[in-house]
Amino acid sequence: MLGMSRAGLAERWTLFVGALLSVALGVALVQSSLLLLISAAGQSSDDAAVPMLGVVLGGSVFLAGFVISSTFAFTVDQRRRDLALLRLVGGSRGQVRRLLLGEALLLGLTGAGFGVPAGLGVMAVQTWLMRRFEFVPPGFTGEWRMWILGVSFGTGILLAVAGVLVAARRAARVRPLEALRESGAAARVMTAGRWVAGLFFFAGALALVIVAPHGGPAGGQAMAMNVAMPAAVAMVAFGPLLVPVLARLVPFGGGVLGSLARANVRDARRRSASVAAPLIVLVALVVGNTGAGSSFTASGVDELARSTHADFVVEAPVPAGAVPGVATVSAETALLADVTVGSGDERETTALDALVIDPRAYAAVHGTAVELSGRAVARGPGGEVPARGRVSVRLPGADLGQLPVVAAVPERMSGGASLLLPPGLVPAAALAQAPTRSFVALEPGADPAAVRAELARLGPVNTAGDWLRADAEQRSSTTNKVMLIVLGLGGLYALIGVINSIVIGAATRRREFAEARVTGLTRAQVVRSALLEAYAVTAAALVLGAVAASAAFFAVLATTSAVTGAATLDLPWPLFAAVAAIALTVTGATSLITSWSATRHPPVSLLAARE
Amino acid sequence: MTTMTMAPAAVALHGVSRVFGRGPAAVRAVDDVTLDFPRGGWTAVMGPSGSGKSTLLHCAAGLERVDGGRVLLGDTELTSAGDAELTALRRTRIGFVFQSFNLIGALTAEQNVALPLRLAGKRPSRSVVRATLDAVGLADRARHKPRELSGGQQQRVAIARAMVTGPEVLFADEPTGALDSTAARTVLDLLRAMADAGQSIVMVTHDPGAAARADAVVFLRDGRVVDRLAGADARGVADRLGAWER
């Protein structure tokens, strides 16, 4: 059977180049993310790098699995007639399955062969991005590990074989009689598997939307950021039902080309759905995650602005009573503490931010009551420690021992310190080296300019408004950088998946195009009609991707409302517009090129030459 | 209705029906047909388009499920056979030839011919494959791919592929439908020679000239057998067909 696999590969090369490309790039992306994660964990770089690379790796595996399986399913779909023919001359179901698995094995191996060196290129780009955005120190490099060869080839083969398994089962059920029909009779639109997968992922997305508001700020954000993926998969599963319906709503104009395009979308439901699939995932991930990210940032900033009752922020300690006209000063010294929670097997030590505060001043400035006496500490707005109980705290150069946690301020969307410590607890030596920020509230009637001038002698001064804005900008720029690293290459990969499926779709349409031309359409008209069709499918995919993204936005609204009391949605519309423009440009250009190339021979030569 | 009883049947249909669609839109493509295709004979099935002749062939070959009745290949019941059994039958006891050749484009003529044997898990000897190709007059085209062959040559490769397993019955659905008259004659000569050598052939055609080369012609209309004819020439077949098409 492997011989047949090889012959099949050589013959239908356009289909297989697409499949090969999806495997190679998927392997490259997974390999690079894994190597960087291992390297970052080993080189103990910035704390933010490791979890972020974890997300990148997870996203890469998801995308690779998704793009590869949808590409493979599409190529198998396009070959129904060949496979039926094989059944007709005595091929058993098992043989059809083995043939397809054999091909997948070959493609997985070859794809990984290309993917390993390509992965080095991808790693260079990812490393550059991470260095550039200072997630890793300038000297950081991704290190090559010999065992990654095994992982990459394993990934390639596993993803390719897993990708084709479902399609192979379907294909093995192809009835031999289908070989006799001209176009390999349209496959059933919605299979049981699609219903099951669609409902399963829909339920998953729904569960996340429902649970997210109860997950607190950190858990809620994490869940909301993960809604788009299952929602997108659900949309893709229902694609054959939804894509043609939506695509038909696109105004084609009344002309003959419009009605031809409309008929094609309706007729080739599975092809339309296959082309739309990677686009739906791309749009859902980019729009959903950037929208959720920027909304959470905006929500955190709003929350901070509402709860901060200060006029100036000074990046230095301001002694109470040192400056006339100042009513309250909350001087807050930030320390990094190793906090141990639990006991026995449950013991867990984490490095957390701690803030040394004056409880009364803190309460006045941040609008939340904190009562601390003796050695008691409180859980800060960053959470991560129990609200009641005992924690062991070690500061650089000072072991504070076990401390009772007696209070908790509400957790904030924008995070913050996890522990609030009273001033007497920390040795002066440890405090002296730590940065202190002072929130200053003025007495009524005080002259802000005069006070500011006085404060400026102690350290850099900002109005609270300016400080909040700068803080917000820094937060959102961090969010944007993370998004760029997490989504950038993944998005590019999904985009290649889109191009792939259009090319595969067009490769098998030469005959259809030729038939249209002998019916009287000019070459330009055939190309225009294919373009209209591509635009309709793209528009449908954009809508479905946006629907999946809105599921994430529901989770965002519910979570921000639960955490801050104000439901917040702040969407980067220019980015969304750019995504839509890129999607339309890429699908349009690919459709133009492929249909132009598929019609380059005179139609008669195609219709006359029959296998 | 009389039953042909010249020889034990290669394929026998007993009250076979096949219905497409349901309710008022239902079409009885094959309607209670009882028919024997004799062993060692060449039977042509004719009828106007839509008369159900292709469906009848598909049912007889076990390619199409029947809604009623029984189909027997020799003494093997096809109607109750599962997929694995039907697949095994296609490898060993049934051969197919179609209007559109249906060769696998990626494989050479030789490889196409060897395919059924390889699917059956046998290692076909080159000489057997060559001999089969030689029998259809294409020994010198063994290494050509289908697209490098003319229509008539492709159809002869398809016949070689169907014959390489030594099937009990060869089913042919419009085997000359896509060929010019010269190529068609070559193919019909080939089938005639095979029938003379004792091969059972069931052929659907709309061409009276092709039907006249068979030993017997069965006429179908609206899914029912309406007439039969033995030993007629092309004119005779055409006249009879014309009568039923009116």
Interface residues (C-beta under 8 A of the other chain):
Chain A: M4 A7 G8 A10 E11 R12 D82 L85 L86 R87 L88 V89 G90 G91 S92 R93 Q95 R175 P176 L177 A179 L180 A609 R610 E611
Chain B: H58 L63 E64 D83 A84 T87 A88 R90 R91 T92 F96 F98 S100 F101 N102 L103 I104 G105 A106 L107 Q111 L115 P116 L119 A120 P146 R147 G151 Q154 R161 T165 D173 A178
